[in-house]
Amino acid sequence: MPVDGLMAAERSIADALLAHYRVRARTLPWRSPPGAALPDPYRVWLSEIMLQQTTVAAVIPYYHRFLARWPTVEALAAAQDGDLMAAWAGLGYYARARNLLACARKVAGELGGLFPSDEAALRALPGIGAYTAAAIAAIAFGQRAVVVDGNVERVVSRLFAVETPMPAAKPELRALTDSITPDAHAGDFAQAMMDLGATICTPTRPACLTCPLSARCAARIAGEAERYPVKAPKKAKPTRRGVAWWVEADGAVWLVRRPDKGLLGGMLGVPGSDWTETGGETGLPLAGDWLLLNEPVRHVFTHFALELSIARMRLDRPGDPLEIAKALGPGQWWPRERIAEAGLPTVFARVARAAMAPRGEDGINE
């Protein structure tokens, strides 16, 4: 196809999608309607950090709670670390929460409370990578930016029938997205692409008959839309194992604060052994009458699956906090009936439910 014809085809893709978006745009709490004034950069940034690897449905209630509690970047910057981590509990990928607070403090403390408008400056902020910087630049500041998330990759891979398997196809998909991104209305275009992938060009059973780009989609024309994006064979996730030590005394349970860096960093959790593929140390930290529950808690992280056995013990009295901390790790006694308020990450919330469930003789005394 001649260059002029190719450019016209690319413009027609953007025009068709933007026309569809003006009528069918999803209503989301952080989004301005098509053609309306640009939204508050703080709200766009907050939503984009929350939406990383998390569904819109899961994010919306968290977004509302965060905005009600911390309505500005200055308010968020002043939050206590533990309060923010507790508010984030259940949303997963907890490094995002630590970066959220670090970014808020940098914007409030060094940038006068104003987010920068260009991608390079945005990428210099904690927790903001290429996708998030492009999304904020386009959506909050109206800049032309190439915004590529998982939904966009799926749409573009089908639109151009890209045969390169993922993730090797990512640079090619970004270049193709760049080729169809318009100079004007880049924020609306980015959100339109995301909406298309979320509601029409879905991973399975895409609704091609209702797609505004179906006449231009190479995968749809070939009758094999679901084959794209082409995926490389998945590697099996390793399984790690460990033991959670559930220790109670006088209606309270001992919780520890995990190190700031690393998995679930900065969160309150249940003490326990290391998590290793060999199962790690299984020795119990305190002498006493332990009950090893029959069923382990299972949880899947990004890079590994976890099987966490639960050893439970009730002390006659709380004892010396220093002695407990030495055996279980520095922490605090938390009221058992208020465990839901501790802001435990999902894996430890599951441990708590299992440990507190009414039980008969279903454990093994050791």
Legacy VTK file of the C-alpha trace (Angstrom):
# vtk DataFile Version 3.0
C-alpha trace
ASCII
DATASET POLYDATA
POINTS 366 float
0.000 0.000 0.000
1.392 3.473 -0.834
2.471 5.608 2.134
-0.426 8.033 1.690
-2.870 5.131 1.639
-1.311 3.582 4.732
-1.540 6.865 6.629
-5.171 7.225 5.571
-5.911 3.686 6.799
-4.284 4.432 10.146
-6.278 7.662 10.488
-9.473 5.779 9.675
-8.781 3.347 12.533
-8.418 6.204 15.012
-11.452 8.034 13.630
-13.656 4.935 13.807
-12.559 4.131 17.337
-12.987 7.681 18.632
-16.468 7.901 17.108
-17.386 4.657 18.869
-15.880 5.898 22.142
-17.925 9.089 22.091
-21.053 6.950 22.225
-19.931 3.870 24.164
-17.310 5.087 26.649
-17.450 3.387 30.021
-18.345 5.613 32.967
-15.530 5.302 35.505
-15.001 7.427 38.632
-11.538 8.671 37.582
-12.464 9.402 33.971
-13.791 12.569 32.264
-16.424 12.014 29.552
-15.187 12.112 25.936
-14.413 15.669 24.882
-14.767 17.066 28.419
-12.129 18.981 30.385
-9.034 17.009 31.334
-9.325 15.147 34.662
-7.302 15.845 37.811
-3.810 14.332 37.336
-3.831 13.109 40.962
-6.953 11.044 40.299
-5.592 9.688 37.029
-2.303 8.719 38.676
-4.041 7.099 41.660
-6.308 5.043 39.406
-3.507 3.987 37.079
-1.332 2.731 39.932
-4.277 0.785 41.359
-5.189 -0.640 37.949
-1.764 -2.173 37.366
-2.455 -5.921 37.072
-5.838 -5.435 38.792
-9.370 -5.361 37.374
-11.533 -2.249 37.217
-14.208 -3.923 39.369
-11.674 -4.643 42.128
-10.186 -1.144 42.009
-13.340 1.007 42.146
-14.168 0.546 45.877
-10.514 1.055 46.855
-10.324 4.176 44.693
-13.384 5.687 46.370
-12.057 4.906 49.868
-8.613 6.339 49.117
-10.054 9.489 47.582
-12.403 10.041 50.524
-9.566 9.606 53.015
-6.778 11.295 51.019
-8.417 13.692 48.517
-5.168 15.359 47.402
-1.588 14.314 46.786
-0.558 16.401 49.805
-3.005 14.513 52.030
-1.712 11.185 50.747
1.898 12.277 51.260
1.117 12.916 54.938
-0.331 9.426 55.482
1.341 7.052 57.914
2.986 4.096 56.196
1.037 1.540 58.216
-2.297 3.287 57.577
-1.738 3.284 53.832
-0.598 -0.344 53.732
-3.659 -1.373 55.743
-5.946 0.561 53.385
-4.299 -1.186 50.418
-4.696 -4.687 51.919
-6.422 -7.085 49.535
-5.526 -5.148 46.404
-2.303 -7.112 45.966
1.104 -6.301 44.453
2.055 -4.378 47.571
5.152 -2.742 46.117
2.650 -0.473 44.365
1.458 0.857 47.724
4.996 1.614 48.893
5.747 3.358 45.604
2.433 5.221 45.790
3.428 6.794 49.087
6.989 7.517 47.919
5.676 9.183 44.757
3.114 11.266 46.652
5.803 12.498 49.029
8.095 13.429 46.157
5.364 15.286 44.260
4.135 17.077 47.395
7.570 17.786 48.803
9.698 18.527 45.736
7.281 19.449 42.952
4.871 21.736 44.760
2.049 19.205 44.592
2.015 19.253 40.770
2.550 16.193 38.628
4.815 16.792 35.605
3.109 16.623 32.213
5.788 14.937 30.105
6.561 11.233 30.038
10.253 11.477 30.875
9.625 13.477 34.055
6.774 11.191 35.051
8.975 8.120 34.619
11.461 9.606 37.079
8.859 9.316 39.843
8.644 6.178 42.047
6.385 3.440 40.712
5.744 5.044 37.323
6.929 3.010 34.360
6.529 3.445 30.623
2.845 2.519 30.434
1.746 4.565 33.459
3.742 7.624 32.352
2.180 7.468 28.890
-1.322 7.013 30.323
-0.990 10.004 32.671
0.540 12.201 29.966
-2.235 11.366 27.503
-5.265 11.217 29.803
-4.465 13.923 32.355
-2.504 16.340 30.146
-3.764 15.668 26.600
-0.274 14.881 25.282
0.245 12.524 22.401
1.609 9.394 24.044
1.633 5.739 23.034
-0.329 3.935 25.746
0.023 0.148 25.668
-1.420 -2.173 28.301
-2.583 -5.777 28.028
-5.907 -4.804 26.479
-4.206 -2.650 23.856
-1.702 -5.402 23.034
-4.564 -7.814 22.408
-6.462 -5.368 20.188
-3.396 -4.457 18.120
-2.163 -8.033 17.785
-5.543 -8.979 16.272
-5.903 -5.832 14.208
-2.609 -6.555 12.428
-2.508 -10.374 12.932
0.909 -10.223 14.591
2.496 -13.675 14.473
5.402 -12.983 16.832
4.706 -14.737 20.164
4.420 -12.787 23.387
6.349 -11.347 25.113
8.816 -10.962 22.231
6.065 -9.162 20.272
5.873 -6.234 22.704
8.191 -3.827 20.777
6.345 -4.613 17.531
2.961 -4.048 19.154
4.104 -0.740 20.605
5.322 0.424 17.201
1.992 -0.560 15.613
0.090 1.253 18.381
2.245 4.310 17.713
1.298 4.126 14.034
-2.432 4.410 14.780
-2.298 6.865 17.725
-3.653 10.251 16.604
-2.001 13.577 17.356
-5.226 14.956 18.834
-7.459 13.338 21.462
-4.684 10.923 22.462
-6.215 10.482 25.941
-9.623 9.559 24.546
-7.938 7.251 22.032
-5.973 5.459 24.765
-9.092 4.968 26.876
-11.063 3.889 23.817
-8.472 1.182 23.110
-8.610 0.023 26.716
-12.420 -0.077 26.615
-12.376 -2.004 23.351
-10.110 -4.657 24.830
-12.059 -4.839 28.083
-15.574 -5.046 26.646
-15.451 -6.207 23.009
-12.024 -7.552 21.992
-11.936 -9.863 25.002
-9.461 -12.749 25.449
-12.101 -15.345 24.618
-15.231 -15.061 22.481
-14.572 -11.500 21.259
-17.720 -9.679 20.116
-16.412 -8.991 16.615
-19.856 -8.160 15.221
-20.089 -5.104 17.477
-16.473 -3.982 17.049
-15.972 -0.620 15.300
-12.708 -1.933 13.817
-13.969 -5.300 12.551
-13.756 -4.298 8.875
-10.063 -3.453 9.360
-9.105 -6.364 11.633
-6.849 -8.920 9.932
-7.489 -11.595 12.565
-11.272 -11.207 12.287
-11.098 -11.321 8.489
-9.080 -14.545 8.711
-11.658 -15.959 11.157
-9.155 -16.615 13.927
-9.330 -13.680 16.323
-8.925 -15.839 19.429
-5.549 -17.099 18.204
-4.047 -13.684 18.927
-1.987 -12.579 20.686
0.189 -15.604 19.971
1.568 -16.922 23.251
4.828 -18.701 23.916
4.484 -21.919 25.962
4.039 -21.119 29.643
6.597 -22.259 32.156
5.184 -24.023 35.186
5.298 -21.933 38.363
7.411 -23.416 41.147
5.714 -24.220 44.448
7.148 -22.929 47.687
6.164 -24.179 51.115
6.373 -22.878 54.629
4.681 -22.840 58.022
2.636 -20.000 59.532
2.814 -19.748 63.332
-0.545 -18.690 64.749
0.030 -17.826 68.408
-2.819 -16.555 70.602
-2.980 -15.315 74.190
-5.819 -13.616 76.091
-7.910 -13.165 72.943
-5.076 -11.649 70.907
-2.815 -12.967 68.154
0.818 -12.052 67.525
1.318 -10.250 64.207
4.627 -9.120 62.734
5.505 -6.252 60.414
7.257 -7.583 57.326
10.439 -5.867 56.115
9.845 -2.806 53.940
11.617 -4.379 50.979
10.585 -7.654 49.432
7.360 -9.561 48.989
4.446 -8.044 50.966
6.904 -5.473 52.287
5.684 -3.236 55.092
2.506 -5.256 55.658
1.322 -6.823 58.890
1.405 -10.596 58.658
1.463 -13.880 60.526
4.958 -14.974 61.617
6.362 -18.154 60.194
9.191 -20.035 58.560
10.880 -19.106 55.301
9.086 -20.029 52.083
11.242 -22.354 50.004
10.800 -24.971 47.305
12.171 -27.590 49.692
9.775 -26.601 52.476
12.360 -24.878 54.624
12.691 -25.262 58.376
9.681 -26.843 60.025
10.824 -26.456 63.635
8.434 -24.607 65.907
9.672 -21.376 67.531
8.251 -21.823 71.040
7.874 -24.785 73.361
4.236 -25.597 73.939
1.163 -27.509 72.840
1.015 -26.888 69.087
-1.757 -28.056 66.774
-0.787 -28.576 63.147
-3.901 -28.060 61.016
-4.540 -30.633 58.343
-5.159 -28.338 55.375
-2.545 -25.838 54.206
-3.497 -22.435 52.823
-2.751 -22.113 49.113
-2.032 -18.851 47.348
-0.605 -17.953 43.942
1.802 -15.065 43.550
3.104 -13.736 40.241
6.163 -15.966 40.116
5.343 -18.897 42.382
2.581 -20.832 44.120
2.595 -21.108 47.907
1.440 -23.851 50.270
1.439 -22.572 53.818
0.814 -25.021 56.649
-0.582 -23.615 59.890
0.738 -24.451 63.344
-1.515 -23.046 66.069
-0.822 -22.550 69.766
-2.612 -20.765 72.598
-0.518 -19.393 75.430
-1.925 -19.274 78.950
-0.793 -15.645 79.161
0.810 -13.168 76.739
4.231 -13.457 78.419
7.154 -11.127 77.979
6.728 -9.243 74.674
10.510 -9.239 74.193
10.599 -13.006 74.592
7.745 -13.413 72.099
9.381 -11.011 69.648
12.676 -12.898 69.873
10.974 -16.178 69.003
8.392 -15.016 66.455
9.800 -11.735 65.173
9.142 -8.139 66.289
5.435 -7.421 66.283
2.363 -6.751 68.368
-0.612 -8.428 69.989
-3.693 -7.801 67.870
-7.231 -8.428 69.215
-8.556 -11.613 67.657
-12.065 -10.228 67.175
-10.637 -7.243 65.263
-8.389 -9.224 62.939
-10.317 -7.915 59.905
-9.081 -4.416 60.803
-5.410 -5.407 60.680
-5.189 -4.923 56.908
-3.655 -8.348 56.332
-2.699 -9.206 52.741
-4.810 -11.943 51.168
-2.542 -14.881 51.991
-2.458 -13.996 55.706
-6.171 -13.205 55.769
-6.671 -16.781 54.565
-4.374 -18.049 57.307
-6.415 -16.106 59.866
-9.714 -17.529 58.618
-8.324 -21.064 58.698
-6.756 -20.671 62.146
-9.890 -19.166 63.700
-12.380 -21.552 62.105
-14.275 -23.805 64.581
-12.581 -27.192 64.550
-13.029 -30.633 65.982
-10.251 -33.201 66.091
-8.927 -32.250 62.672
-5.388 -31.296 63.636
-2.293 -33.149 64.681
-0.762 -32.416 68.034
3.006 -32.147 68.027
LINES 1 367
366 0 1 2 3 4 5 6 7 8 9 10 11 12 13 14 15 16 17 18 19 20 21 22 23 24 25 26 27 28 29 30 31 32 33 34 35 36 37 38 39 40 41 42 43 44 45 46 47 48 49 50 51 52 53 54 55 56 57 58 59 60 61 62 63 64 65 66 67 68 69 70 71 72 73 74 75 76 77 78 79 80 81 82 83 84 85 86 87 88 89 90 91 92 93 94 95 96 97 98 99 100 101 102 103 104 105 106 107 108 109 110 111 112 113 114 115 116 117 118 119 120 121 122 123 124 125 126 127 128 129 130 131 132 133 134 135 136 137 138 139 140 141 142 143 144 145 146 147 148 149 150 151 152 153 154 155 156 157 158 159 160 161 162 163 164 165 166 167 168 169 170 171 172 173 174 175 176 177 178 179 180 181 182 183 184 185 186 187 188 189 190 191 192 193 194 195 196 197 198 199 200 201 202 203 204 205 206 207 208 209 210 211 212 213 214 215 216 217 218 219 220 221 222 223 224 225 226 227 228 229 230 231 232 233 234 235 236 237 238 239 240 241 242 243 244 245 246 247 248 249 250 251 252 253 254 255 256 257 258 259 260 261 262 263 264 265 266 267 268 269 270 271 272 273 274 275 276 277 278 279 280 281 282 283 284 285 286 287 288 289 290 291 292 293 294 295 296 297 298 299 300 301 302 303 304 305 306 307 308 309 310 311 312 313 314 315 316 317 318 319 320 321 322 323 324 325 326 327 328 329 330 331 332 333 334 335 336 337 338 339 340 341 342 343 344 345 346 347 348 349 350 351 352 353 354 355 356 357 358 359 360 361 362 363 364 365
